[in-house]
Amino acid sequence: MFIGIDLGTSSIKTILVNENQKILGHATKSLDIINTQNGYYEQEPDSWFKATIHCFENLKKQFPKEFVSTEAIGISGQMHGATLIDKNNSILRPCILWNDTRSFEEAKYLDETEPLFRSIGGNVVMPGFTAPKALWLKKNELKTLRKFSSRLQGHPDKKKLNILDFGTGALGQGLSVSIGYSLSSKLSLIHISEPTRRYASSDAGFGVKKKRGG
């Protein structure tokens, strides 16, 4: 058995699939969007976890035997969300979502002053991307940004956002966004934090059988 999770902007959607790729069941939980003013779109990261748990409980209730036989979980999620975490793995503020446009001035500035964004990054700088959001946070929420920890991001000594070179697949050596705080981001590396690893390796309260000898 396999579980698929889609962390969408409007809801968490999950499916339970057997080894023949037949969908046995599904569960969905809506998510709230914080829209305090025009162009501002945020979400509480904790709501993603709670909604996923809700979906898991629903699937387990519908298909108890199949659920506990789950061998793997696949996850897809939103793009370009800026979620700030401190050194204790605590969330500092609501996630600034991919469709948030508050950093349009910062995006325009980066696009006009860093031509390598287009040649190396392969994109016009848009406010939904993380780099302009980081600059907006520096201007508007400096106290929060100072609490941000890059320990989960790798290379905490670098106070830059590195950009992936889509031509070579490597991090662009000639292009980085200095924002004055530890916001290093290696796009070619997925680092799983220890609390996440512990949770993933446990039954997590749902009675999912761990595959032995794997």
Disulfide bonds with the S-S distance in Angstrom:
none
